[in-house]
Amino acid sequence: MQKLKKPAVVASSLCKEYVIGDVVVEALKDLSFQVNEGEFISIGGPSGAGKTTLLNIIGGLETPTSGSITVFGHDLGARDEDFLATFRCAYIGFVFQSYNLISTLTSLENVAFAMEIAGWPAKRAVKRSQKLLKAVGLSHRADHFPSQLSGGEQQRIAFVRALANDPPLILVDEPTGNLDFKTGLEVVKVLDGLKEKGKTLIVVTHDERITRLSNRTLHMFDGRIVESR
Amino acid sequence: MSKRSFPLKDLFRRKFQTAVTVLSLTISTTTTFFLLFFGDNIGFEVALLTGGKLTTGFSYMFSVILFIVILLDFLIGILVMSFLISLAMSERVRDVGVMTAVGCVTDLVFGYFIMELSIMVFVSCIIGFISGWFLNIASINILNTFGFAISQQPINMWIMPYAFLTFLIVPHLIGTRVIAKALMVKPSQALSTSFSLRTPLKSRFSTPSKFGLGFKVALKTLARRRIATRQAIVCLSLVFALTTVALAGGMIANQTTQSYVVRAIQRNVVLIGNSDIIRRYVYLLSLYSEQRETQPINYSDPQFFISNSLVSRLRLISGIKKVDARIVLETKVYEVPKITVDPESKSYIVVGDSRSSDTFVLGLEPENAVNDWLVMGTTLNKTDIYSAMLGHSLATSILTNPEQQRIKILNEDFGIAGVCQDPLNNGNVVYIPLKALQSISGQTEYNLVLLQLDSSNPSLTLSQIREEINGTALEITELNEVLQKHLSFLNTSWSLVTLAPLFSLVTAVLCLSGYVTLLISIQQRDLAIMRAMGAKLRVVIRIVVVQILIIVLVSGAIGLSIGLLISFFLLPEPVISVASILPIFLWFFAALVFLGVCSLYPTIRTMKKSVIKAISAI
């Protein structure tokens, strides 16, 4: 008998609206879905479909206009900023499309910062960061600033930072969108490794290599999930 | 898009940045123009208050300090405005890079940004000028309700148009330089953040791990935004130094001028003489802070004489520190011109003219003088009996060069040993050795005695003195009351002058809060990323506040030290006591607390922004 997996993300009638001037833009329309622990979900769809907005809501970076979103049993609907910060720190590893590394911190410090805010002692955080950077072949770039790294290197640092606290849920936005084929392949390998480790992964992507790797693909269009396979 | 529409649209679309820059510039111009208007009114008021009183030297000190304070305020305004413009325009290097990268010609890009700069500067200057004027009217009305009597002067057309033009031109020059520099940069370089931040290729700066996370990140951020940090520290240090000079200069000048008066009159001094002479002496001494009328008297009238035996008996009273017996008279003092060789042209030149002045002349024994004046040159000595020490007002009114010239009193020539700050007869006095005055006037008897009492038991000493003069026509008068009047007069005058530096401190703090807002707006993306990673609000706020504190404390320490050092050299023989320094530190501490509170508002406001919005903010 297959082992029953707990739900990691449960979205119910999720709506998100933005008001731009006098215009109300509906980014997400009545979205309902569930992602179980250890599942690898890829989300596809055209630009403006609401993929990144959905990822931001799951990550507690934005709150829904209506509907509910529960991540590892925590309802993220009406929470204050401090709760969401603590939640992100404990449960979420976020890899942004534009990497979003802190410009005034070095690669090593960017990783260590994420660990220190999670409560790691500074010395241990630095040691573990060095180890993680070595594992992705970037130990020689430890003292470099984000602006001195290539796109692929920044992407890898962003991955290392997201995984530094060993979060149960990893959210990745277009990980190969800005990379060449070869560097993209390295990212695919990293995602495969995370899948093997049993992490819950939600990846927004157009890359077939990643889609093939995922357990399920949600296709979004105009703020709705139009296909799930 | 036209050359005009792009800058306007760009400014309106970058609402927050534009608002912060214009607000900071407006605060800077408002406060500076306010101080110029206000300083002008105070200057006029001080001139009214001290008109016909004070010695030339003291009036000069007042005008110098007030001029320096207003000049410093103006410099602070220009400096802060230039710094804000430089900071705001440096943030556009990336945009310049984007525009040149997509093919805009350099002239067009330059035109766009100059137009933006001009709009911001012009708007700030106009609003600042008008607000400064209204603030000045409001402040004067408020101060007058507290008992001051400051009158409202019309706009000074000799200063304000030039000040306004300076405020328009200097930021343009600074901003143009920054834009021109940005245009010289290759687009690829301009697009890289390492260029605008001037981050080093290798990170050499590290902080000990025992420091808290907030402190470490704040320190690293400051160290790595080194151009902006250095600019901020230099600018703020200068602002603090100028403010300290304005504030400390005023306070030190107050204490120093008070000390000059105390030294010239001395505490616990009593006069012994005929009532007419005493009344006349007190009148001449009071001219410094009030004006009354008395008739000149005949000082050689025998009824005014004080016998040698009485002076000898007074010397025997143990409670008297000094017995300064004098002959005083009022007569004309003439300038003696000097013929000398001009070292450059080798021809004979005449130094001085043939001016004269009705002067109070005092003959005294230099070694027994109770006074300890501030003297430029040397004081009288008993060996050179034909030397004179002049009051500052007399020296400036009848002499061209006191070092080279001589004076004539009762047909006798005197060399000039020095010039002193003396409130007696508003500085229109000459001190000569007693023997010389006896010789030229033919009067050998004293007509006035000054006694300096020991402060341990003055009432007992006074009663002993009264016993000695009992049965004569002589009277005794204490000078402490006159001294106190002078000191309170000086205090009132300085309190008016000190208002300007106090307002300049407020100006500096308001300008700094503008800087803080800009600092936060520049860093909002990095701060939002920290929040996205799970940093709590209080951690992020701590990072910002620690940065502000480090910058303000470092520049405060540098500025305060430089400012105090400069203030120390503003006046000869300055008096700097704990009492004069403590208020300066207290004012600065209050300013820092105020700044801390001011900086919290933009910080919290920025933190309330959604993380995603802040990350994507341009």
Interface residues (C-beta under 8 A of the other chain):
Chain A: N56 G59 L61 E62 E81 D82 A85 T86 F87 R88 C89 A90 I92 F94 F96 N100 L101 I102 S103 T104 L105 T106 E109 F113 A114 E116 I117 A118 P121 A122 K123 V126 D143 H144 F145 P146 S147 Q148 R161
Chain B: S192 T193 S194 L197 T199 L201 K202 S203 S209 K210 L213 K216 V217 K220 T221 R224 R225 R525 D526 I529 M530 R531 A532 M533 G534 A535 K536 L537 R538 V539 M607 S610 V611 I612 I615
